[in-house]
């Protein structure tokens, strides 16, 4: 049982690592700019809480809900960046 928990924890950390790397690559390869350190902990919290919720549907994770609010700002920035990029392409 402990082995399975350890494996699951490593998988969750790996997923959080990949999400952060994708954000870093997006910032590096495009004109999108943001303060990635602002979102790093919140992306990790969402990943961990989502993984736990998968196994425990009664889980109420306050950190998850707080992190979603913060990461909504990131999504808003990304949507605005996408819209601006599409406008530039169409011009």
C-alpha positions in Angstrom: 0.0 0.0 0.0 2.8 2.4 0.9 4.5 1.6 -2.4 1.3 2.5 -4.3 1.0 5.8 -2.5 4.6 6.6 -3.3 4.2 5.8 -6.9 1.0 7.9 -7.2 2.8 10.8 -5.5 5.7 10.6 -7.9 3.2 10.5 -10.9 1.4 13.6 -9.6 4.7 15.5 -9.1 5.8 14.5 -12.6 2.5 15.8 -14.1 2.9 19.1 -12.2 6.5 19.3 -13.5 5.3 18.8 -17.1 2.6 21.5 -16.7 5.2 24.0 -15.4 7.6 23.0 -18.2 4.9 23.6 -20.8 4.2 27.1 -19.3 8.0 27.8 -19.4 8.2 26.7 -23.0 5.2 28.8 -24.0 6.9 31.9 -22.4 10.2 31.1 -24.1 8.9 30.3 -27.6 6.2 32.9 -28.0 5.5 36.5 -27.2 3.4 35.4 -24.2 4.8 36.8 -21.0 3.6 36.3 -17.4 5.1 35.8 -13.9 5.4 32.0 -13.9 6.4 32.0 -10.3 3.0 33.4 -9.4 1.3 30.2 -10.7 3.8 27.4 -9.9 2.5 26.5 -6.5 -1.1 26.8 -7.5 -0.6 24.6 -10.6 1.0 22.0 -8.2 -1.9 22.3 -5.7 -4.5 21.8 -8.5 -2.6 18.8 -9.8 -2.3 17.2 -6.3 -5.9 17.9 -5.3 -7.2 16.7 -8.6 -5.3 13.4 -8.2 -6.6 12.9 -4.7 -10.2 13.7 -5.8 -9.9 10.9 -8.4 -9.6 8.4 -5.5 -11.7 10.2 -2.9 -14.8 11.9 -4.3 -15.8 13.4 -0.9 -12.5 15.3 -0.6 -13.0 19.0 0.0 -9.7 20.6 -0.8 -9.7 24.3 0.1 -6.2 24.7 -1.5 -7.7 23.4 -4.7 -10.5 26.0 -4.8 -8.1 28.8 -3.9 -5.6 27.7 -6.5 -8.3 27.5 -9.2 -9.1 31.2 -8.6 -5.4 32.1 -9.0 -5.0 29.9 -12.1 -8.2 31.5 -13.6 -6.0 34.6 -14.0 -3.5 32.5 -16.0 -6.3 31.1 -18.2 -7.6 34.7 -18.8 -4.1 35.8 -19.8 -3.7 32.8 -22.1 -7.1 33.4 -23.7 -6.3 37.1 -24.3 -2.9 36.2 -25.7 -4.6 33.7 -28.1 -7.2 36.3 -29.2 -4.5 38.9 -29.8 -2.4 36.4 -31.7 -5.4 35.5 -33.9 -6.1 39.2 -34.6 -2.4 39.7 -35.7 -2.6 36.7 -38.0 -5.9 37.9 -39.6 -4.5 41.4 -40.2 
